[in-house]
Amino acid sequence: MSRAFVKEGDGAVSGSAIDRFYQGVLGLSDSARALIAKRQQQAWLQASDQVERAREAARSALGVDSYREILEAAAERAGDPPQSPTWWATGDAATGLATRRRLTPEQFLTLVAPLSVALPWLKDAAGQS
């Protein structure tokens, strides 16, 4: 796991938000993937400017290389084709988690909302230690 993906205070084996995230991503059902894809497409169609601003805030907080590493590592674990809606939803949620203390609540929710239909705890992850 990338150091950039671990927030201060996340325990290595404590069931941290990062651990829960990866466990959830690996266990996504086909119906969950379809719902996530639909939510990602809706978010993009309705507010692509907000999505882009949230992505840029995460990229600025992490640096370009760490941002790309986190997004791609998480998205690849989801097992969906690159650039697909579920790929983006998983990558966005991963970068949102990695920067959750450095984003506004709105930016965080913009990044995690599509995946939170399958992992509802994500909506509250910004406040988790």
N, C-alpha and C positions, 0 to 999 in steps of 0.2 A: 504494500500500500504506500502511496506517495506521502512523504512528510507533509506536503502542501495540503493533503486531504484530511490531516488529523488536526483538529482544533485543540488548543491548550485545554487541558482538563479532561479530554476524552481518554478513557482508560483503554489500554490495549486489549484487555479481555473482559471488560466490564459491561458489555452490551451497549456500547456507545451508539450514538446516532449513526455513525459511519458503519459500524458493524450491522446494525439493524437495516440500514439502507441496502447494503450489499446482499444480505439474506433475503430481503424483500424482492429485490431485482431478480435474483436467481430463481425465485419461486413464482414469478408471474405466470398466470394461466393465459391461455389464448384469448379468453373473453376479456380478461383484464387488459391485455395488450391492445385489443380492438378499442376498448373504451378510452385508454390512454391516448391512442392515436387520434381518436375523434376529438378529445379535449385539446390536444396539442394543435390540431388543425384549426379548431374553433378559436383558440387563443391567438394563433397567428393571423387569422382572417380578421378578427375583431380588434386586435391591438398589437400589430407587428412592431409599431414604434416603441411601445412599452417593453416588449420582449427584447428588442435590440438594445434599448437603454439598460435594461437589467443585465443582459449579457456583457455589455461594455463595462458596467460597474464591477461585475465579477472578474472580468479580464484585467481590469486596472488593479483590483485588489490582489490578484494572484500573480500577475505577470503573464505575458503571452505564453511562455513555454509551460508553466504549471497549469494554466487554464486549459490549454490544448491537451496536456497529459491527462488531467482529471476527466475532462469531457469525453475523450476518446476511450479511456480505460473503462469508465462506467458504461458508456454506450455500447462498447463491444461486449461487455458482460451480459447485457440485455439480450443479445443474440439476434437482434433485428438488423435488417440491411442498413448500411451506412446512409445517412441523410434522410432516413425514413422518419415519420412523425414520432414513433416510439423511441428511436435512436436519439432524436433531439430532446424529447421529454426526459429521458434518463440522464443524458449529458447535462442538460440545464439543471436538473434537480441536484446532481452531484456537485456542480460548481456552486449552486446556491447553498448547499450544506457546507461546503468548504469555506465559504465566505460569509456565513450566516451572521457573524458578529460585525461585519463591515458593510452590510447592505442595509438599506432602509427596509422596514417591514413590507412595503409594497413591492420592492424589487425582489425580495426573498420569495414572497407569495407568487409573483409572476413566474419565477423560475421553477418552483416546486408544484404549483397547482395542477398541471396536467397529470403528473405522476401520483399526486395525492389521492386521486380517485381510487387507486389500488392500495396505496400506503397512506391512509388518512392521518397518521401521526406526524407526517411531514409538515403539515400546516403549523404545528406547535414546536417544531424542531429548533426554531430560532432561539427559543428560551431554554433549551436543554443544555446542561453542562456537558 
